[in-house]
Amino acid sequence: MLSFFYSTFERLSMCFKPRKAKQSALDSKFHRTNSEKIILAFDSKDNLIDDVNDDLQALIDVISKLSAFRFCTDNFFRDGNIITHEPTLPPDTWLLCGPLGSRNAILVFKSSALAHTTELSIRDKPAYKLHITYKVLQAETKLLSKLLDCHGVTEVAANSSDFNLLWTGSHLKPGLLRSLGPHQRVNHFPRSYELTRKDRLYKNIEKMQYAKGIKNFDFIPQTFVMPTEYRELCQAHNRMKGPWIVKPVASSRGRGIFIVETPNQVPLEEPVVVAKYISNPLLVAGHKCDLRLYVVVTSFDPLLVYIYEEGLVRFATVKYDPSPKQLWNPCMHLCNYSINKYHSDYVKSDDPSAENVGHKWTLSALLRHLKSEGKDTKYLMLQIEDLVIKAILASANSIISACRMFVPNPNNCFELYGFDILVDDNFKPWLLEVNLSPSLGCDSPLDVRLKSAMMADLLTLVGIPAVDPILRPTNSGGITSRSSFNHSRMKFPHCRQVHSAEGLNNTLPRKRSSYSSQNSRLSGSNLTLSSEEMRYVKMTKQQFERRGGFVRIFPAMDTWAKYSQYLDSVTGVPISGTHSQNVYALSNSPHNLNLLIFTQLFPEISILPKGCEKNQFRYSSLERKKVPHDNLAKSKNSGSTQIARQDRYERMLTQGHRNALGPSRLKDSRCEDLRREIVSLLKDGKRMSQRETRKTFSHYLEWILHRISTDPKQDEHVEIVLKFLQKASNYLRSPFSVKIPSVKLSNKDRAAIIAKQFNDFIYLYNKETDYFVDKTERPSQIPEKLYDEFLANARESDLEEVLIYQTTHPMAQNLKTGIQGLLKNIPNAPRPMSTRSEKLSAPQTPVA
């Protein structure tokens, strides 16, 4: 195998050999049933079973210990404590708020549609009959596309403007936002990077710490932005020694993250943030873990925030050791799935119903486990809700400014954030980062089940109008354009033209009005509200009815008492840390939409003038630990509702698709036929295009990656891959430096680090392939349908044979023989120079 590499690496053809027959037989034995696929479990004494031999008794032991590892959840549900989901819609309900053809009708999405998809069922959906469309730009959308396709929503070209939903992995340009119609939805707000860029997130929270007190915003580790705050980092290090964790300001999936002990190890030539490392994390069976929560903001003014009731818990593969000698082990200190999945000890459960098996759990499974140990899980989730709300409030001011300038309709934008949270051993949650466009990849059945349910509920929640996009309606029954409500299109003389959300000037003075008089008007009957205000109230109530598995945390019954101090008393807009940067009122009579919504949703709660909230609700959100929950519940009317809301986080996931998303692979005989047909065409003088050749090579590398990350006995092979990376990285356009793992690492840990870098190389290689255009290249002579079927089902040996013929055949045009030809055929563009040879420099992408 791998003789394709021989021209560059002499030993490569001898290293990647097929597994032994005995090992293959063992693998097939352990893949008969779902329960037999689990090769790792924690026993009752927190010991780790690393692997299972072919002895049947060992398999029985693993299954018995696996039952103990469920932390007595069965007993919990036998007691009758399980909380059922709210009544779901009838199976044949696909529209809300009106029949087909109504301008108020909203599409309904269900994850169950993925399991019952036929051509007839798709044609019967209202989205198909109305020609509802969606567009995707620079995003990972396999799950989203399948979910939309089975509901009859059709994908359109990237340059089309006739769409109902736009899903993109990058920030939106102002011109696109201004052109949106009332029936169109996009998955980003302008300037959302104020929350998702690590440097901007910390600076926004730091401003609020100065303005409102550190104790009210003490949920993010002390952070410094390099290189401007290097001196402050050194001073902090002298007061409290490291370690410190270094992160690129705009990277994702664990790229470029490492831990240092002293500031002199921090790179100063790159934009990074350096945060205090939390060295006392909460451990489960000796392993560090973090939480991925899915947070949705459907509006920033008024502010509407939801948390999905189910999240993911990601475990580090190696047991935690706080000693400084272990700082270089990312599989111990980092919980990112994109890092740990390449460790040979990583366990991926193949059972979609197993929520507490392996190294990825559900949030509810962790909460039930902690509750069985006597921990106060309700208090933990109250703190997490408080953390989420305050992080959004700290960044909302700039986003609202951009929305008023660029977004024509209030319902156009929504945002799905991925909040990464670490809980320490004192049960205090810490915000690590907020991800823009969190990964929707489904590498396990549990991912498919959770994310399919979440995405279906998200699409229903945001309310995609059932309107034919070709008709281009001027108004689909919702709220009118912002220009008619707050005159956001008004022109200011002597102001330069604004070309982006970055240039928005939001420092103009405002005219203040009486808080009490406005409150009395809003708290009265609906007859005193304008038609526009009534539409906002109606929108909020209807959205809440479509929430599905989402929990609305703002507004809630206690949010005004807790968070009104962070809102402007006139406009209701979240304040920023400095008064000079607060949003000004664009209207002569400003509308306090947050106060409007709260008083209409919770009319039984009295609103006190500014400054009196502390007397009504004496405890800050971070001081609640001093007061029993029962006493707090009695002190306000929201006690029972709050408890019911907290209980939703602990119930088992009952929704979601339970099968794999991708099509089943073809039989080996068909794969051989496809390979023979491709090779026959190549022998007859037919050639693949350079783009197709690079895609084939990428698939071949992915097979090698899979092998070194799943087979622990690949030490020699891993070293060959490391040598390959050191040479192949010079051919990439993007800066890519290979970090050589420490010799102190175990073979398994070393292999995982190299596999992670190998995956990053493939990611960049594929990214450059997507942009690859050679005007001198002749079109492919291989039938497109045949090539796509071959590539989707090819095995490692099939890919290797095709690559050998393609790259060694003398008729290949503009293609050097061997691996160099594949690596050098990249777009003609200047390649940035990498300044660090010892550290992997990741691309700065907002996609998480």
C-alpha positions in Angstrom: 0.0 0.0 0.0 0.9 3.7 -0.4 3.4 3.0 -3.2 2.0 6.2 -4.6 4.3 8.1 -2.2 7.4 6.2 -3.2 8.9 8.9 -5.4 9.1 11.2 -2.4 9.2 8.9 0.6 11.0 5.6 0.0 9.7 4.0 3.1 6.1 5.0 2.7 5.2 2.1 0.5 6.3 -0.3 3.2 4.7 1.3 6.2 1.0 1.6 5.5 0.1 -2.1 5.1 -3.3 -3.7 5.6 -4.2 -4.8 9.0 -3.5 -8.4 9.9 -6.2 -10.9 9.2 -6.5 -11.6 12.9 -7.1 -8.0 13.7 -9.7 -7.7 10.9 -11.6 -10.7 12.2 -11.5 -9.2 15.7 -12.9 -5.9 14.4 -15.7 -7.6 12.6 -16.5 -9.5 15.8 -16.8 -6.3 17.8 -19.1 -4.7 15.3 -22.0 -7.0 15.3 -24.2 -5.1 17.8 -24.4 -1.6 19.1 -23.4 -2.6 22.6 -20.4 -4.5 21.3 -19.0 -1.4 19.6 -18.2 0.2 22.9 -14.5 -0.5 23.6 -14.0 1.7 26.6 -16.0 2.3 29.8 -15.4 3.7 33.2 -15.8 1.2 36.0 -17.3 1.9 39.4 -13.8 2.6 40.7 -13.1 5.2 38.0 -10.7 2.9 36.3 -10.3 2.9 32.5 -10.5 -0.2 30.3 -8.4 0.7 27.4 -9.2 -2.1 25.0 -11.0 -5.4 24.8 -9.4 -8.6 23.6 -11.1 -11.3 21.7 -12.1 -13.2 24.8 -15.9 -13.3 25.2 -15.6 -13.0 29.0 -13.8 -9.6 28.6 -16.7 -8.4 26.5 -19.2 -9.4 29.2 -17.1 -7.6 31.8 -17.1 -4.4 29.7 -20.9 -4.5 29.2 -21.5 -5.0 32.9 -19.2 -2.1 33.8 -20.9 -0.1 31.2 -24.1 -0.6 33.1 -22.5 0.7 36.2 -21.2 3.7 34.3 -24.7 4.9 33.6 -24.5 6.3 37.2 -27.8 4.8 38.3 -29.9 6.8 35.8 -32.3 3.9 35.5 -33.2 4.2 39.2 -33.8 7.9 38.7 -36.4 7.3 36.0 -38.0 4.4 37.8 -38.9 6.9 40.6 -41.2 8.7 38.3 -39.0 11.8 38.1 -38.8 11.9 34.3 -40.3 15.0 32.7 -42.0 14.5 29.5 -41.8 16.9 26.5 -44.5 19.4 25.8 -47.3 18.1 23.5 -45.9 17.9 20.0 -47.7 19.0 16.9 -49.8 16.4 15.0 -47.7 14.4 12.4 -49.4 16.0 9.5 -49.0 19.6 10.7 -46.5 21.5 8.5 -47.9 25.1 8.8 -48.7 27.4 11.6 -50.6 30.7 11.8 -52.6 30.1 8.7 -53.4 27.7 5.8 -51.4 27.3 2.7 -51.4 30.6 0.8 -51.9 32.8 3.8 -49.4 35.6 4.2 -49.1 34.8 7.9 -48.3 31.1 7.5 -45.1 29.8 9.0 -43.3 26.6 8.0 -42.9 23.8 10.6 -39.9 21.5 10.6 -39.6 18.2 12.3 -36.6 15.9 12.7 -38.9 12.9 12.1 -39.1 13.8 8.5 -35.6 12.6 8.0 -36.7 9.0 8.7 -39.7 9.0 6.4 -38.5 10.7 3.2 -40.0 9.7 -0.1 -40.5 11.6 -3.4 -44.2 11.6 -2.7 -43.8 12.9 0.8 -41.6 15.7 -0.3 -44.0 16.8 -3.0 -46.8 16.9 -0.5 -45.0 19.4 1.8 -46.1 23.0 1.6 -42.5 24.2 1.1 -42.4 22.2 -2.2 -45.7 23.6 -3.4 -44.6 27.2 -2.7 -41.1 26.8 -4.2 -39.4 27.7 -0.9 -35.7 27.9 -1.4 -32.5 28.2 0.6 -28.9 29.2 -0.2 -25.7 28.1 1.4 -22.4 30.1 1.5 -19.1 28.8 3.0 -20.7 26.6 5.6 -20.9 22.9 6.6 -24.5 22.0 5.8 -24.9 18.3 5.4 -27.4 18.0 8.2 -29.1 21.3 7.3 -29.4 20.4 3.6 -30.9 17.0 4.3 -33.3 18.5 6.8 -34.5 21.2 4.3 -34.6 18.8 1.4 -36.9 16.4 3.1 -39.3 19.3 3.9 -39.4 20.2 0.2 -37.1 23.2 0.4 -34.9 23.5 -2.7 -31.3 24.8 -2.8 -30.5 27.7 -5.2 -27.3 28.9 -6.7 -24.9 31.1 -4.7 -25.6 34.1 -6.8 -29.4 33.8 -6.6 -31.4 36.4 -4.7 -34.6 34.4 -4.7 -34.3 32.6 -1.4 -36.2 32.3 1.8 -33.3 31.2 4.0 -29.6 32.1 3.7 -27.2 30.0 5.8 -23.6 31.2 5.7 -20.5 30.5 7.7 -19.0 34.0 7.3 -20.1 37.5 8.2 -22.6 39.3 6.0 -21.9 42.3 3.9 -24.0 45.4 4.4 -25.2 45.4 0.8 -26.7 42.0 1.2 -28.4 42.9 4.4 -30.0 46.0 3.0 -31.5 44.0 0.2 -33.3 41.5 2.4 -37.1 41.3 2.0 -39.5 40.7 4.9 -39.9 37.0 3.9 -36.1 36.3 4.0 -34.1 34.9 7.0 -30.3 34.9 7.4 -28.4 33.1 10.2 -26.2 36.1 11.3 -26.6 39.5 12.7 -24.2 42.3 11.5 -21.2 42.7 13.8 -21.8 39.4 15.6 -18.1 39.1 15.9 -18.4 41.4 18.9 -19.5 38.3 20.7 -17.6 35.5 18.8 -14.1 37.0 18.4 -12.2 36.1 21.5 -10.5 39.5 21.8 -13.7 41.5 21.3 -15.7 39.3 23.7 -13.2 39.8 26.5 -12.9 43.6 25.9 -16.7 44.0 25.9 -17.0 42.1 29.2 -14.0 44.0 30.6 -15.9 47.3 29.9 -18.9 46.0 31.8 -16.6 44.9 34.7 -15.4 48.5 35.0 -18.9 50.0 34.7 -20.9 47.6 36.8 -18.4 45.8 39.0 -16.2 42.8 38.5 -18.3 40.7 40.8 -21.3 41.0 38.4 -19.2 39.9 35.4 -16.8 37.5 37.1 -17.4 34.5 34.7 -14.5 34.8 32.3 -10.8 34.1 33.1 -8.4 37.1 33.2 -7.4 37.6 29.6 -4.8 39.7 27.7 -4.7 40.6 24.0 -1.3 40.2 22.4 0.9 42.0 21.6 -0.5 45.2 23.0 -1.0 43.9 26.6 2.2 41.9 27.0 3.5 44.1 29.8 0.2 43.7 31.7 0.5 39.9 31.2 4.0 39.9 32.7 2.8 41.9 35.7 -0.2 39.6 36.3 2.2 36.6 36.0 4.4 38.0 38.7 1.4 38.3 41.0 0.0 34.8 40.2 2.1 32.3 38.4 0.8 30.5 35.3 -0.1 28.4 33.5 -1.7 30.4 30.7 -3.6 29.2 27.6 -2.9 30.8 24.3 -5.6 31.0 21.6 -5.8 32.7 18.1 -8.4 35.5 18.2 -10.5 34.0 15.4 -9.7 30.3 15.1 -12.0 27.4 15.7 -11.9 23.6 16.3 -8.9 23.8 18.6 -6.5 25.1 15.9 -3.5 26.9 17.3 -4.3 26.5 21.0 -1.5 25.6 23.4 -0.6 26.1 27.1 2.5 28.0 28.4 4.0 28.4 31.8 5.6 31.8 31.4 4.9 34.9 29.2 8.1 34.6 27.3 6.6 31.5 25.6 3.8 33.6 24.1 4.2 34.6 20.4 4.1 38.3 20.0 4.0 38.4 16.2 0.5 37.0 15.9 -2.9 38.2 17.1 -3.6 35.9 20.1 -5.3 36.1 23.4 -3.7 34.8 26.6 -6.1 33.7 29.3 -5.5 32.3 32.8 -5.7 28.6 32.7 -8.3 27.1 35.0 -6.3 24.4 36.8 -9.1 23.1 39.0 -11.8 21.8 36.6 -14.7 19.6 37.5 -13.6 16.0 36.9 -15.9 13.0 36.0 -14.2 9.7 36.6 -10.9 11.6 36.6 -11.4 13.2 33.2 -11.8 16.9 32.4 -14.9 18.0 30.5 -16.5 21.1 29.1 -20.0 22.0 27.9 -21.2 23.0 24.4 -24.6 24.8 24.7 -26.6 26.0 21.8 -27.9 29.6 22.3 -30.2 31.3 19.9 -30.9 35.1 19.7 -33.8 35.9 17.5 -33.8 39.6 18.2 -31.4 42.1 19.9 -34.0 44.9 20.2 -36.1 43.6 21.9 -33.6 41.1 23.3 -35.0 37.5 22.9 -32.6 34.7 24.0 -33.1 31.0 24.0 -31.0 28.0 25.2 -31.6 24.6 23.7 -32.6 22.3 26.6 -30.0 19.6 25.5 -26.3 20.2 24.9 -23.1 18.2 24.6 -20.5 17.3 27.2 -17.0 16.7 25.7 -14.4 14.7 27.7 -10.6 14.8 27.4 -9.3 11.4 26.4 -6.4 11.3 29.0 -7.1 11.5 32.7 -6.4 14.9 34.2 -3.0 15.5 35.8 -2.4 19.1 37.1 1.4 18.8 37.3 3.4 21.2 35.0 5.0 18.2 33.3 1.7 17.4 31.6 0.9 20.8 30.2 2.1 19.8 26.7 -0.6 17.1 26.4 -3.6 18.6 24.6 -5.6 15.4 24.9 -5.6 15.9 28.7 -6.1 19.7 28.9 -8.3 20.4 25.9 -11.8 18.9 25.5 -12.3 19.8 21.8 -13.7 16.9 19.9 -11.6 17.9 16.9 -8.5 17.2 19.0 -9.5 14.2 21.1 -11.1 12.2 18.3 -7.7 11.2 16.9 -6.6 9.6 20.1 -6.7 5.8 19.9 -8.3 5.6 23.3 -11.2 7.9 22.3 -14.5 6.1 22.5 -17.3 7.0 20.1 -20.6 5.4 21.0 -22.6 3.9 18.1 -25.8 3.8 20.1 -28.0 6.9 19.6 -29.8 6.2 22.8 -26.6 6.0 24.9 -26.3 9.5 26.4 -23.6 8.8 29.0 -21.3 6.4 27.1 -17.8 7.2 25.8 -16.2 10.6 25.6 -19.2 12.5 24.5 -22.3 12.8 26.6 -25.5 14.9 26.6 -25.9 17.8 29.0 -28.9 16.1 30.7 -26.9 12.9 31.3 -24.2 14.9 33.1 -26.7 16.9 35.2 -28.4 13.6 36.3 -25.0 12.2 37.2 -24.1 15.3 39.2 -27.5 15.3 40.9 -27.1 11.6 41.9 -23.9 12.8 43.7 -25.8 15.4 45.6 -24.8 18.4 43.6 -27.2 21.4 43.1 -27.7 21.2 39.4 -30.5 23.8 39.4 -28.1 26.4 40.8 -25.5 25.4 38.2 -27.9 26.0 35.4 -29.1 29.3 36.9 -25.4 30.5 36.9 -25.0 29.3 33.3 -28.2 31.2 32.2 -26.9 34.3 34.0 -23.5 33.9 32.2 -25.1 33.6 28.8 -27.4 36.6 29.3 -24.6 38.9 30.6 -22.2 37.9 27.8 -24.9 38.9 25.2 -25.7 42.1 27.0 -22.1 43.1 27.1 -21.8 42.8 23.3 -25.4 43.8 22.2 -24.9 47.5 22.0 -22.7 47.5 18.8 -24.8 44.8 17.2 -28.0 46.8 17.7 -26.3 49.8 16.1 -25.5 47.8 13.0 -28.9 46.3 12.8 -30.5 49.8 12.8 -28.2 50.8 10.1 -28.2 47.8 7.8 -31.2 45.4 8.5 -34.4 46.6 6.9 -36.8 44.2 8.8 -36.7 43.1 12.4 -37.2 39.4 11.6 -34.5 39.1 9.0 -31.7 38.0 11.2 -31.2 35.3 13.8 -28.1 33.8 15.3 -27.1 30.3 16.6 -24.2 30.6 19.0 -22.1 27.8 20.4 -21.2 28.6 24.0 -18.2 26.7 25.4 -18.4 26.6 29.2 -16.0 25.0 31.7 -17.2 24.1 35.3 -14.6 24.1 38.0 -14.5 21.9 41.1 -16.3 24.7 43.1 -19.2 24.3 40.7 -18.6 27.7 39.1 -19.1 28.0 35.3 -16.5 29.9 33.2 -17.1 31.1 29.7 -14.3 29.9 27.5 -15.5 31.2 24.1 -18.5 31.8 21.9 -18.6 30.2 18.5 -20.1 31.7 15.4 -21.9 29.0 13.4 -21.1 26.1 15.7 -20.3 22.8 14.1 -23.2 20.8 12.7 -21.0 17.9 11.9 -22.5 14.5 12.8 -19.7 12.1 13.5 -21.7 9.9 15.9 -25.3 8.8 16.2 -25.7 11.0 19.3 -24.6 14.0 17.2 -27.2 13.2 14.6 -30.0 12.7 17.1 -29.3 15.9 19.1 -28.4 18.2 16.3 -31.3 17.1 14.0 -33.8 17.8 16.8 -32.1 21.2 17.6 -32.0 22.3 14.0 -35.6 21.4 13.3 -36.7 23.3 16.4 -34.5 26.2 15.3 -36.0 26.5 11.9 -39.5 26.4 13.3 -38.5 29.0 16.0 -37.2 31.6 13.7 -40.4 31.5 11.6 -39.7 31.1 7.9 -42.7 32.5 6.1 -44.5 30.2 3.7 -44.1 32.6 0.8 -43.0 31.9 -2.7 -39.7 33.9 -3.0 -40.3 34.7 -6.7 -43.4 36.7 -5.8 -41.2 39.1 -3.7 -43.9 40.3 -1.3 -43.6 43.8 0.1 -44.9 42.6 3.4 -45.7 39.1 4.7 -47.9 40.1 7.5 -45.1 40.7 10.0 -43.6 43.9 11.4 -43.1 46.7 9.0 -39.7 47.9 7.9 -37.5 49.5 10.5 -37.3 52.6 8.4 -40.9 53.3 9.2 -40.6 52.5 12.9 -37.4 54.3 14.0 -36.4 56.3 10.9 -33.1 54.4 10.7 -32.7 55.6 7.2 -32.6 59.3 8.2 -29.6 61.1 6.8 -27.2 63.0 9.1 -25.5 66.0 7.4 -21.8 66.4 7.5 -21.3 62.7 8.2 -19.1 60.5 6.0 -20.6 57.6 4.2 -20.7 54.3 6.1 -19.5 51.3 4.1 -19.7 48.6 6.8 -20.9 48.0 10.3 -17.4 48.7 11.5 -17.8 52.4 10.6 -21.1 53.0 12.4 -20.9 56.0 14.6 -23.1 55.4 17.6 -22.0 58.2 19.8 -24.6 60.9 19.1 -26.4 62.4 22.1 -30.0 61.5 22.8 -33.0 63.2 24.4 -34.0 61.5 27.6 -37.7 61.1 28.5 -39.5 60.2 31.7 -39.1 56.5 32.7 -42.1 56.4 34.9 -44.5 57.9 32.4 -43.4 55.5 29.7 -43.7 52.6 32.2 -47.3 53.5 33.1 -48.3 53.7 29.5 -46.8 50.3 28.6 -48.1 48.5 31.6 -51.7 49.4 30.9 -54.2 47.9 28.5 -53.2 46.9 25.0 -55.5 49.7 23.8 -52.8 52.2 24.7 -50.2 50.5 22.5 -49.5 51.5 18.9 -50.1 49.0 16.1 -46.4 48.5 15.7 -45.9 47.8 19.4 -48.7 45.3 19.3 -47.0 43.5 16.4 -43.9 43.2 18.5 -45.8 41.7 21.3 -47.6 39.3 19.0 -44.4 38.3 17.3 -42.8 37.5 20.7 -45.7 35.4 21.9 -46.0 33.4 18.7 -42.3 32.7 18.7 -42.5 31.4 22.2 -45.3 29.0 21.1 -43.0 27.6 18.4 -40.0 27.2 20.8 -40.0 23.4 20.8 -37.0 22.2 22.8 -35.7 25.8 23.3 -35.9 27.4 26.7 -36.4 31.2 26.7 -34.2 32.7 29.3 -34.7 36.4 28.3 -37.2 37.8 28.9 -38.3 35.7 31.9 -40.3 36.5 35.0 -37.2 37.6 37.0 -35.1 39.1 34.2 -36.2 42.7 34.7 -35.3 42.8 38.4 -31.9 41.2 37.6 -30.8 42.9 34.4 -32.6 46.2 34.0 -29.6 47.9 35.5 -27.7 47.0 32.3 -30.4 48.5 30.0 -30.7 52.1 29.1 -33.6 53.6 31.0 -35.0 55.4 27.9 -34.3 53.2 24.9 -34.1 49.9 26.7 -31.0 49.0 24.7 -28.2 47.2 26.6 -25.5 49.7 27.6 -21.9 49.3 26.8 -19.1 49.8 29.3 -18.7 53.5 28.6 -21.5 56.1 28.3 -20.0 57.7 25.3 -20.6 54.5 23.3 -24.2 53.8 24.2 -26.7 53.6 21.4 -28.5 56.8 20.6 -32.2 57.1 20.0 -32.9 57.4 16.2 -36.4 58.4 16.8 -37.8 61.6 18.4 -39.9 59.4 20.7 -37.8 56.3 21.5 -39.5 53.0 22.1 -38.3 50.9 25.0 -39.0 47.6 23.4 -37.5 45.5 26.2 -39.8 47.2 28.8 -42.7 46.9 26.4 -42.3 43.1 25.9 -41.7 42.4 29.6 -44.8 44.4 30.8 -47.0 42.7 28.2 -45.7 39.1 28.9 -45.7 39.5 32.7 -48.3 42.1 33.6 -48.6 40.7 37.2 -45.0 41.9 38.0 -44.7 45.5 39.0 -41.9 47.6 37.5 -40.2 49.9 39.9 -38.3 53.1 38.9 -34.6 52.9 38.1 -32.6 52.3 41.2 -35.3 50.6 43.2 -34.8 47.1 41.8 -32.3 46.2 44.4 -34.8 46.7 47.2 -37.3 44.5 45.4 -34.8 41.8 44.5 -31.9 42.1 47.0 -29.7 39.4 45.7 -27.4 39.6 42.7 -27.3 36.7 40.3 -23.9 35.7 41.6 -24.8 36.0 45.3 -27.7 33.5 45.2 -25.5 30.8 46.6 -25.9 32.4 50.0 -29.7 32.1 49.9 -31.6 28.8 49.7 -33.6 28.4 46.5 -36.8 27.9 48.5 -36.5 31.3 50.1 -35.7 32.9 46.7 -38.7 31.3 45.2 -41.0 32.7 48.0 -39.6 36.2 47.5 -40.9 36.5 44.0 -43.7 35.1 41.9 -41.5 33.3 39.4 -40.4 30.5 41.7 -42.5 27.7 40.3 -42.0 28.7 36.7 -38.2 29.0 37.2 -38.0 25.5 38.7 -40.0 24.0 35.8 -37.7 25.8 33.4 -34.6 24.3 35.2 -36.0 20.8 35.2 -36.1 20.8 31.4 -32.3 20.6 31.3 -32.3 17.3 33.1 -34.8 15.3 31.1 -33.7 12.7 28.5 -33.7 13.6 24.8 -36.7 12.0 23.1 -36.6 13.7 19.7 -34.1 13.5 16.9 -33.1 11.3 14.0 -31.6 8.0 15.0 -30.0 6.8 11.8 -26.9 7.9 9.9 -27.2 10.8 7.5 -25.0 9.6 4.7 -26.0 6.9 2.1 -24.8 3.4 2.7 -21.6 2.4 1.1 -21.7 0.1 -2.0 -20.7 -3.5 -1.8 -17.0 -4.3 -2.4 -17.8 -5.9 -5.8 -19.4 -2.7 -7.0 -16.4 -0.7 -5.7 -14.0 -2.9 -7.7 -16.1 -2.5 -10.8 -16.0 1.3 -10.4 -12.2 1.2 -10.0 -11.7 -1.0 -13.0 -13.8 1.3 -15.1 -11.9 4.4 -14.0 -8.5 2.8 -14.5 -9.6 1.5 -17.9 -10.5 5.0 -19.0 -7.1 6.2 -17.7 -5.3 3.5 -19.6 -7.2 4.5 -22.8 -5.7 8.0 -22.5 -8.5 9.7 -20.6 -7.5 12.1 -17.9 -9.0 13.6 -14.7 -8.9 17.3 -14.2 -6.4 18.7 -11.7 -9.2 19.6 -9.4 -10.5 16.0 -9.5 -7.0 14.7 -8.9 -6.6 16.8 -5.8 -9.9 15.7 -4.5 -8.9 12.1 -5.0 -5.6 12.7 -3.2 -7.5 14.3 -0.3 -9.7 11.3 0.1 -6.6 9.1 0.1 -5.1 11.2 2.9 -8.3 10.8 4.9 -8.0 7.1 4.7 -4.5 7.3 6.1 -5.7 9.7 8.8 -8.4 7.2 9.8 -5.9 4.4 10.1 -3.3 6.2 12.3 -6.1 7.6 14.6 -7.9 4.3 15.1 -5.1 1.7 15.3 -2.8 2.2 18.3 -0.1 0.1 16.7 0.9 2.7 14.1 4.0 4.2 15.6 6.3 3.9 12.6 3.5 5.0 10.3 2.9 8.1 12.4 6.5 9.1 12.1 6.3 8.8 8.3 3.2 11.0 8.3 5.1 13.6 10.4 7.9 13.7 7.8 5.3 14.0 5.1 3.7 17.0 6.8 7.1 18.8 7.3 7.7 18.6 3.5 4.1 19.0 2.2 3.4 22.0 4.3 5.8 24.1 2.2 3.4 23.7 -0.8 0.4 25.3 0.9 -0.6 28.9 0.2 -1.9 29.3 3.8 0.6 29.6 6.6 1.1 26.2 8.1 3.9 25.1 10.4 4.2 21.7 11.9 4.6 21.3 15.6 6.8 18.4 16.5 5.3 16.6 19.6 7.5 16.3 22.7 9.4 13.0 23.1 8.0 12.9 26.6 4.6 12.0 25.3 3.3 8.5 25.2 3.0 6.9 21.7 -0.8 7.3 21.8 -0.7 11.0 22.7 2.0 11.7 20.2 0.0 10.0 17.5 -3.1 12.0 18.4 -1.2 15.3 18.1 0.2 14.4 14.7 -3.1 13.2 13.5 -4.7 16.5 14.5 -2.1 18.4 12.5 -2.6 16.0 9.6 -6.3 16.8 9.7 -5.6 20.5 9.7 -3.3 20.0 6.6 -6.2 18.2 4.8 -8.6 21.0 5.8 -6.3 23.6 4.2 -5.6 21.5 1.2 -9.3 21.0 0.6 -9.9 24.7 1.0 -7.4 25.6 -1.6 -8.8 22.9 -3.9 -12.2 24.5 -3.7 -10.6 27.8 -5.0 -8.5 26.0 -7.6 -9.1 27.3 -11.1 -6.6 26.7 -14.0 -7.7 28.5 -17.1 -5.3 26.4 -19.2 -6.7 23.1 -17.9 -8.7 21.0 -20.2 -12.1 19.7 -19.0 -12.3 16.3 -17.3 -12.6 13.4 -19.7 -14.0 11.2 -16.9 -17.8 11.2 -16.8 -18.8 13.3 -13.8 -21.5 10.9 -12.5 -19.0 8.0 -12.7 -16.3 9.9 -10.9 -18.6 11.1 -8.1 -19.9 7.6 -7.4 -16.3 6.2 -7.4 -15.1 8.9 -5.0 -18.0 8.4 -2.6 -17.4 4.7 -2.3 -13.7 4.2 -3.0 -11.5 2.3 -0.6 -7.9 3.1 0.1 -6.5 0.7 -2.4 -8.9 1.9 -5.1 -7.8 5.5 -4.6 -4.1 4.6 -4.6 -4.4 2.7 -7.9 -6.2 5.5 -9.6 -3.6 8.1 -8.3 -0.7 6.0 -9.6 -2.1 5.9 -13.1 -3.1 9.6 -13.1 0.3 10.9 -11.8 2.7 8.6 -13.5 1.1 8.4 -17.0 3.2 10.3 -19.6 0.1 11.9 -21.1 -0.6 13.9 -18.0 -0.5 17.6 -18.9 1.0 20.2 -16.6 1.3 17.7 -13.8 4.5 16.5 -12.3 4.9 12.9 -11.4 4.6 11.8 -7.8 3.2 13.7 -4.8 4.9 17.0 -5.7 2.6 17.4 -8.7 -0.5 17.2 -6.5 0.8 19.6 -3.9 2.1 22.2 -6.4 -1.1 22.4 -8.4 -2.6 25.2 -6.3 -3.9 28.7 -7.2 -1.4 31.2 -8.3 -1.2 33.5 -5.4 1.5 34.8 -3.1 1.9 32.5 -0.1 2.3 34.3 3.3 5.4 33.5 5.2 5.1 31.6 8.4 7.1 33.1 11.3 7.0 30.2 13.7 8.3 26.8 12.8 7.5 25.2 16.0 3.8 26.1 16.3 0.9 25.3 14.1 -0.6 28.5 12.7 -4.3 28.0 12.0 -6.4 29.9 9.6 -8.5 32.6 11.1 -12.0 31.5 10.2 -15.2 32.4 12.1 -16.8 29.0 11.6 -16.8 27.0 14.7 
